[in-house]
Amino acid sequence: MEVGFFGLGKLGLATALSVEARGHRVCGFDPSPEVAAILAARRVPYREEGVDAALAGSSLELASEAEVVRRCELVFVAIQTPHAPGYEGVTRMPAEPADFDYSHLCRGLARLFAEIERLGRPRVVAVVSTVLPGTLRRLALPLAGKNAKVCYNPSFVAMGTALRDLSRPEFVLVGADDAGAADAVEAFHRTLHDAPVHRSGIESAELAKVLYNTYISTKIAFANTAMELCHGTPGADVDAVLGALALGSRRIVSPAYLSGGMGDGGGCHPRDNMALRHLSRRLSLSYDWFDAVMSQRERQTGWLASLVEKHAAGRPVWILGKAFKAGSDLTAGSPALLLRGLLAERGLRAGMWDPHVPGGEAPPAGVPLCYFIGTRHPEFLFFEFNPGSVVLDPWRYLPPRPGVELVPIGVGPRVEGAGG
C-alpha cells in the first residue's frame, strides 16, 4: 500500500519511516527546506534513536501535494500545532492560558482538501497533530469537501524513541464520525502491529490524547512532591517510598514516570497542560487541575533553586545538562532551562553545559563549583568534578566522589543510630 504524509517534521518523519519499515511505500509533502535537506543527506540534525539508520536504507521521497493525493488513498497529517515560546515550560507559566496555534494545520489541511476535491476521488485523512477537543470539528471539518473522510489518529510517543514507540504502541486511538474512515485506519494499523485499537468520536479522541500527556505530568508532579517530603524527613528516601508505591499496580500506578527528579519536559507535556488550562477556563471547570500540575512543576523547580542557593555558598553555579531528558539533544520544555531562569531571578547567574547540545559554557577547571545535574545523562557518571565542589543530584544516580560533597536530593538527613 502507498501511504502519504503531509508534514515530515520530527513526528511525521518518524511515523513515515515506521510505516515504510512494515513494507509500505511512502511519499510525503513538506514545504520546509530543512526537511528537503534531511532527506537529501539521509541524516537528521537531532538525536532520535534509529532514524538515521532507517533513513539510510529508506526510499521515502518528497512529492507535490497533488502527487501525494493522487498516489495515496490514506494520508496522515502531522503538521505542527505549536505554542508560543512562553508556553513551552522553560520560563515561568504565563498568567493567561492559551490554546495551541492551529494556523499551520489549517493551511495545510485546506491545501490537502482542495487537492482531494480536484482529484475527485475519496481519500482518508488521518490527523495526527495535537489539538484540544472540538478543534477538528470547528476548524478542519468545515474545510473538507465531499471526498475527504477525516479521522483523528494521534500518536503516543516520546521524543528520542519515536521509532521504537511507533513500532510497539500501547494502543491505537481512532476518533471518527465516518465509520468507513475508522475502518480503513484500523485495518491499516493491523498491518503494522497487533496493539489494541480504541475507537471513539472525534472529540473524545482529541481529549484522550492531551489527557494522556497531562496524566504523565501529574505522576511526575506527585513523585517530585514526594521527593520534597523525603528530603526534609530524617531517614526517608524517595526511591524507597516510590518503589513501594510502584508495586501497587492494581489500585494505584505503574512504575513508569514515578521517580523523583525534575519536572517533565519535551515538546508535549508542559505545553499540553498549559493548553488544557485554557480549556479549563473556557469551560469554567470547578477546579483547574492543570494549573495545579503546572504550578507544582514551577514551584518545585523554585525549591530546587533554593537548594542551589543554599549549597552554592559563594561558589559559581554550573548546571550540567540542558536537554529535557537523558540521551537527547532536544531542549523543548526543559526544566533545567526553567531552573536557570529562576536562579537568574534571584541574582544567581548559572553556567550551563550539555555534552549533547551545541553551545553552552564548559565549567572552568581548578576552582570549586556548585554543580547541579539538570539532565540525567550517563556521561555525568564519569564527569571530573573539581575538588572542593558540591554536586546536587536530583536523580540520585551519581556514585560518591572523593573530594566532592555529593547531595542526593530526596534523601532525608540520616537518623542517628539507624543502620544501612
C-alpha positions as CSV (number, residue, x, y, z in Angstrom):
1,M,0.0,0.0,0.0
2,E,1.2,3.5,-0.7
3,V,0.8,5.9,2.2
4,G,1.0,9.7,2.1
5,F,2.2,12.2,4.7
6,F,1.5,15.9,5.0
7,G,4.2,17.1,7.4
8,L,7.6,15.4,7.8
9,G,8.9,17.1,10.9
10,K,10.2,15.1,13.9
11,L,6.9,13.1,14.4
12,G,5.8,12.9,10.8
13,L,9.2,11.6,9.6
14,A,9.5,9.0,12.3
15,T,6.0,7.8,11.6
16,A,6.7,7.6,7.8
17,L,9.8,5.6,8.4
18,S,8.0,3.3,10.8
19,V,5.3,2.7,8.2
20,E,7.9,2.1,5.5
21,A,9.7,-0.5,7.7
22,R,6.5,-2.6,7.6
23,G,6.7,-2.9,3.8
24,H,4.5,0.1,2.7
25,R,5.6,2.6,0.1
26,V,5.7,6.1,1.5
27,C,5.7,9.6,0.0
28,G,5.2,12.9,1.6
29,F,4.8,16.7,1.2
30,D,6.5,19.3,3.4
31,P,7.3,22.8,2.3
32,S,10.2,23.2,4.8
33,P,13.7,23.4,3.1
34,E,15.1,21.7,6.3
35,V,13.1,18.6,5.5
36,A,14.3,18.5,1.9
37,A,17.9,18.8,3.3
38,I,17.4,16.0,5.7
39,L,16.1,13.6,3.0
40,A,18.9,14.6,0.7
41,A,21.6,14.0,3.4
42,R,19.7,11.0,4.9
43,R,20.6,12.3,8.3
44,V,18.7,14.3,11.0
45,P,20.3,17.2,12.8
46,Y,18.9,16.0,16.2
47,R,19.2,12.9,18.3
48,E,16.4,10.4,17.6
49,E,17.0,6.7,18.1
50,G,17.2,4.7,14.9
51,V,16.1,7.4,12.5
52,D,19.5,7.9,10.7
53,A,19.8,4.1,10.2
54,A,16.2,4.0,8.9
55,L,16.8,7.0,6.6
56,A,20.0,5.4,5.1
57,G,18.0,2.5,3.7
58,S,14.8,4.4,3.0
59,S,13.1,5.1,-0.3
60,L,10.9,7.8,1.2
61,E,10.5,10.6,-1.2
62,L,9.2,14.2,-1.3
63,A,6.3,14.8,-3.7
64,S,4.0,17.6,-4.5
65,E,0.7,17.9,-2.7
66,A,-1.2,16.8,-5.9
67,E,1.1,13.8,-6.3
68,V,0.6,12.6,-2.7
69,V,-3.1,12.8,-3.0
70,R,-3.1,11.1,-6.4
71,R,-1.0,8.2,-5.3
72,C,-2.2,7.6,-1.7
73,E,-5.7,6.6,-0.6
74,L,-4.6,7.2,3.1
75,V,-2.9,10.4,4.0
76,F,-1.5,11.1,7.5
77,V,-1.4,14.8,8.6
78,A,1.4,15.5,11.1
79,I,1.6,19.3,10.9
80,Q,2.9,21.3,13.9
81,T,0.5,23.0,16.3
82,P,3.0,25.0,18.3
83,H,2.5,27.1,21.4
84,A,4.1,30.5,21.8
85,P,7.6,30.3,23.4
86,G,6.2,31.3,26.8
87,Y,4.1,28.2,26.9
88,E,6.8,25.6,26.5
89,G,7.7,25.3,30.1
90,V,11.3,26.8,30.1
91,T,10.1,30.0,31.7
92,R,7.5,30.9,34.3
93,M,4.0,29.9,33.4
94,P,2.1,32.8,31.8
95,A,-0.9,34.1,33.8
96,E,-3.2,33.9,30.9
97,P,-3.6,30.4,29.4
98,A,-3.8,30.0,25.6
99,D,-4.8,27.4,23.0
100,F,-2.3,25.9,20.5
101,D,-1.6,27.8,17.3
102,Y,-3.6,26.0,14.6
103,S,-2.6,28.3,11.7
104,H,-0.1,25.8,10.2
105,L,-2.5,22.9,10.5
106,C,-5.4,24.8,9.0
107,R,-3.4,26.0,6.0
108,G,-2.1,22.5,5.4
109,L,-5.5,20.9,5.6
110,A,-7.1,23.5,3.3
111,R,-4.5,22.7,0.7
112,L,-4.9,19.0,1.2
113,F,-8.7,19.1,1.0
114,A,-8.5,21.2,-2.1
115,E,-6.3,18.7,-3.9
116,I,-8.6,15.9,-2.9
117,E,-11.6,17.7,-4.4
118,R,-9.6,18.4,-7.6
119,L,-8.8,14.7,-7.8
120,G,-12.5,13.9,-7.3
121,R,-11.9,10.5,-5.6
122,P,-12.4,9.6,-1.9
123,R,-9.3,9.8,0.4
124,V,-9.0,9.0,4.1
125,V,-7.3,11.8,6.0
126,A,-5.9,10.8,9.4
127,V,-4.9,13.8,11.5
128,V,-2.0,13.1,14.0
129,S,-1.4,16.7,15.2
130,T,-2.1,17.5,18.9
131,V,-5.2,19.6,19.3
132,L,-7.7,20.5,22.0
133,P,-11.1,18.8,21.8
134,G,-13.5,20.4,19.4
135,T,-10.7,21.7,17.1
136,L,-11.2,19.4,14.1
137,R,-15.0,19.9,14.1
138,R,-14.6,23.7,14.4
139,L,-11.6,24.3,12.1
140,A,-10.9,21.3,10.0
141,L,-14.2,19.6,9.0
142,P,-15.7,22.8,7.5
143,L,-12.8,22.9,5.1
144,A,-13.3,19.3,3.9
145,G,-15.2,18.6,0.8
146,K,-17.3,15.6,0.0
147,N,-14.3,13.3,-0.8
148,A,-12.2,13.8,2.3
149,K,-13.0,11.3,5.0
150,V,-11.5,12.7,8.2
151,C,-10.5,11.0,11.4
152,Y,-8.2,11.7,14.3
153,N,-5.4,9.2,14.9
154,P,-2.8,10.7,17.3
155,S,0.5,9.0,18.2
156,F,1.6,8.3,21.8
157,V,5.4,8.5,21.5
158,A,8.3,10.0,23.4
159,M,10.8,12.2,21.6
160,G,14.1,10.4,21.2
161,T,12.4,7.0,21.0
162,A,9.6,7.7,18.5
163,L,10.5,4.9,16.0
164,R,10.6,2.3,18.8
165,D,7.3,3.6,20.3
166,L,5.6,3.6,17.0
167,S,6.6,0.0,16.2
168,R,5.3,-1.2,19.6
169,P,2.5,1.1,20.6
170,E,0.5,0.5,23.8
171,F,-2.7,1.1,21.9
172,V,-4.1,2.9,18.8
173,L,-6.7,5.6,19.1
174,V,-9.1,6.4,16.2
175,G,-11.6,9.1,16.5
176,A,-14.1,9.5,13.6
177,D,-17.7,10.3,12.6
178,D,-17.3,8.3,9.4
179,A,-17.2,4.5,10.2
180,G,-15.6,3.8,6.8
181,A,-12.7,6.1,7.6
182,A,-12.3,4.5,11.0
183,D,-12.4,1.0,9.4
184,A,-9.7,2.0,6.9
185,V,-7.4,3.4,9.6
186,E,-7.8,0.4,11.9
187,A,-7.2,-2.0,9.0
188,F,-4.0,-0.2,8.1
189,H,-2.7,-0.3,11.7
190,R,-3.3,-4.1,11.7
191,T,-0.6,-4.3,9.0
192,L,1.9,-2.6,11.4
193,H,1.3,-4.3,14.8
194,D,-1.2,-6.1,17.0
195,A,-1.8,-3.4,19.5
196,P,-5.4,-2.9,20.7
197,V,-7.4,-0.3,18.8
198,H,-9.8,2.0,20.7
199,R,-12.4,3.8,18.6
200,S,-14.5,6.8,19.7
201,G,-15.9,10.1,18.5
202,I,-13.5,12.8,17.3
203,E,-13.8,14.9,20.4
204,S,-13.2,12.0,22.8
205,A,-10.1,11.1,20.9
206,E,-8.8,14.7,20.9
207,L,-9.3,14.9,24.6
208,A,-7.8,11.5,25.3
209,K,-4.6,12.5,23.5
210,V,-3.9,15.6,25.6
211,L,-5.0,13.9,28.8
212,Y,-2.6,11.0,28.3
213,N,0.3,13.5,28.3
214,T,-1.0,15.5,31.2
215,Y,-1.6,12.4,33.3
216,I,2.1,11.7,33.0
217,S,2.7,15.2,34.1
218,T,0.5,14.6,37.2
219,K,2.5,11.5,38.1
220,I,5.8,13.4,37.8
221,A,4.4,16.3,39.9
222,F,3.3,13.8,42.6
223,A,6.6,12.0,42.6
224,N,8.5,15.3,42.9
225,T,6.3,16.3,45.8
226,A,7.2,13.0,47.4
227,M,10.9,13.9,46.8
228,E,10.5,17.2,48.7
229,L,8.8,15.4,51.6
230,C,11.6,12.8,51.8
231,H,14.3,15.4,51.5
232,G,13.1,17.1,54.7
233,T,12.2,13.9,56.6
234,P,15.1,12.3,58.6
235,G,15.6,8.8,57.5
236,A,13.4,8.9,54.4
237,D,14.5,8.0,50.9
238,V,12.3,8.9,47.9
239,D,13.4,5.9,45.9
240,A,12.3,3.6,48.7
241,V,9.0,5.4,49.1
242,L,8.1,5.4,45.4
243,G,9.5,2.0,44.9
244,A,6.8,0.8,47.4
245,L,4.0,2.7,45.7
246,A,5.1,1.4,42.3
247,L,4.2,-2.1,43.4
248,G,0.6,-1.0,43.9
249,S,-0.2,-1.5,40.2
250,R,-3.7,-3.0,41.0
251,R,-5.1,0.2,42.5
252,I,-2.5,3.0,42.3
253,V,0.1,3.2,39.5
254,S,2.6,1.6,37.3
255,P,6.3,2.3,38.0
256,A,6.6,4.4,34.8
257,Y,7.3,8.1,35.4
258,L,7.2,7.5,39.2
259,S,10.6,8.8,40.2
260,G,11.6,11.9,42.0
261,G,13.7,14.3,39.9
262,M,12.9,17.4,37.9
263,G,9.7,18.5,36.2
264,D,8.5,17.0,33.0
265,G,9.7,18.4,29.7
266,G,9.7,17.9,25.9
267,G,7.5,19.3,23.2
268,C,4.3,17.8,24.6
269,H,3.8,17.7,28.3
270,P,4.2,21.3,29.6
271,R,2.5,22.8,26.6
272,D,-0.4,20.3,26.7
273,N,-1.0,21.1,30.4
274,M,-1.0,24.9,29.6
275,A,-3.4,24.3,26.7
276,L,-5.7,22.4,29.0
277,R,-5.6,25.3,31.4
278,H,-7.0,27.4,28.6
279,L,-9.8,24.8,28.0
280,S,-10.5,24.6,31.8
281,R,-11.1,28.4,31.8
282,R,-13.1,28.3,28.6
283,L,-15.4,25.6,30.1
284,S,-15.4,27.1,33.6
285,L,-14.4,23.9,35.3
286,S,-14.9,23.8,39.1
287,Y,-11.2,23.2,39.6
288,D,-8.3,23.8,37.2
289,W,-6.3,20.6,37.8
290,F,-3.8,21.5,35.0
291,D,-3.0,24.8,36.6
292,A,-2.2,22.9,39.8
293,V,0.1,20.5,38.0
294,M,2.0,23.3,36.2
295,S,2.2,25.3,39.4
296,Q,3.7,22.3,41.2
297,R,6.2,21.9,38.4
298,E,7.2,25.6,38.7
299,R,7.3,25.8,42.5
300,Q,9.3,22.5,42.7
301,T,11.8,24.0,40.4
302,G,11.9,27.1,42.6
303,W,12.5,24.7,45.6
304,L,15.5,23.2,43.7
305,A,16.7,26.8,43.0
306,S,16.6,27.4,46.8
307,L,18.7,24.3,47.4
308,V,21.2,25.5,44.8
309,E,21.3,28.9,46.5
310,K,21.9,27.3,49.9
311,H,24.6,24.9,48.9
312,A,26.5,27.2,46.5
313,A,27.8,29.2,49.5
314,G,29.6,31.6,47.2
315,R,30.7,29.1,44.7
316,P,29.9,29.7,41.0
317,V,27.0,27.6,39.8
318,W,27.0,25.3,36.8
319,I,24.0,23.3,35.5
320,L,25.1,20.1,33.8
321,G,22.6,19.2,31.2
322,K,20.3,21.3,29.0
323,A,18.2,18.7,27.2
324,F,14.8,17.7,28.6
325,K,15.8,14.1,29.1
326,A,18.8,11.8,29.2
327,G,20.4,10.9,25.9
328,S,18.6,13.6,24.0
329,D,19.8,16.9,22.4
330,L,16.3,18.4,22.4
331,T,15.7,21.3,24.8
332,A,12.0,21.9,24.3
333,G,10.3,22.3,27.6
334,S,13.5,21.6,29.5
335,P,13.1,22.0,33.3
336,A,16.8,22.7,33.5
337,L,16.3,25.8,31.4
338,L,13.5,26.8,33.8
339,L,15.8,26.3,36.7
340,R,18.4,28.6,35.2
341,G,15.8,31.3,34.7
342,L,14.6,31.1,38.3
343,L,18.1,31.3,39.5
344,A,18.7,34.4,37.4
345,E,15.6,36.0,39.1
346,R,17.4,35.5,42.4
347,G,20.5,37.3,41.0
348,L,22.4,34.0,40.7
349,R,24.0,33.5,37.3
350,A,24.4,29.9,36.3
351,G,26.6,28.5,33.6
352,M,25.2,25.6,31.6
353,W,26.7,22.8,29.6
354,D,25.4,19.7,27.9
355,P,27.6,17.2,26.0
356,H,24.7,16.6,23.5
357,V,23.6,20.2,22.9
358,P,25.8,22.6,20.8
359,G,27.0,25.8,22.6
360,G,26.9,26.4,26.3
361,E,29.8,27.1,28.7
362,A,32.0,24.3,29.8
363,P,32.7,24.5,33.5
364,P,36.1,26.1,34.4
365,A,38.7,23.7,35.8
366,G,40.5,24.1,39.1
367,V,38.0,26.1,41.1
368,P,35.4,24.7,43.5
369,L,31.9,24.9,41.9
370,C,28.3,24.2,42.8
371,Y,27.2,21.7,40.1
372,F,23.5,20.8,39.6
373,I,22.7,17.8,37.4
374,G,20.0,19.1,35.2
375,T,19.8,16.1,32.9
376,R,20.4,12.5,33.8
377,H,23.0,11.9,31.0
378,P,25.1,8.8,31.6
379,E,28.2,10.9,30.7
380,F,28.0,12.6,34.1
381,L,28.7,9.3,35.8
382,F,32.3,9.8,34.7
383,F,32.5,13.6,34.8
384,E,35.5,15.0,36.6
385,F,34.2,17.4,39.2
386,N,36.6,20.0,40.6
387,P,37.9,19.2,44.1
388,G,36.1,21.1,46.8
389,S,32.9,21.3,44.8
390,V,29.3,20.4,45.8
391,V,27.2,18.4,43.4
392,L,23.4,18.4,43.7
393,D,21.9,15.3,42.2
394,P,18.1,15.3,41.9
395,W,18.2,11.9,40.2
396,R,20.3,10.2,42.9
397,Y,22.4,8.2,40.4
398,L,25.9,9.6,40.9
399,P,28.3,7.4,43.0
400,P,30.3,9.1,45.8
401,R,33.4,11.0,44.7
402,P,36.5,11.8,46.8
403,G,37.0,15.4,47.5
404,V,33.5,16.3,46.4
405,E,30.3,16.8,48.5
406,L,27.5,14.9,46.9
407,V,24.0,16.0,47.8
408,P,21.4,13.4,46.7
409,I,18.1,15.3,46.6
410,G,15.2,13.4,48.0
411,V,17.1,11.6,50.7
412,G,16.4,12.9,54.2
413,P,19.0,13.6,56.9
414,R,20.5,10.4,58.4
415,V,18.8,9.3,61.6
416,E,21.3,8.7,64.3
417,G,21.6,5.0,65.2
418,A,19.9,3.8,62.0
419,G,21.6,1.1,60.1
420,G,22.3,0.7,56.4
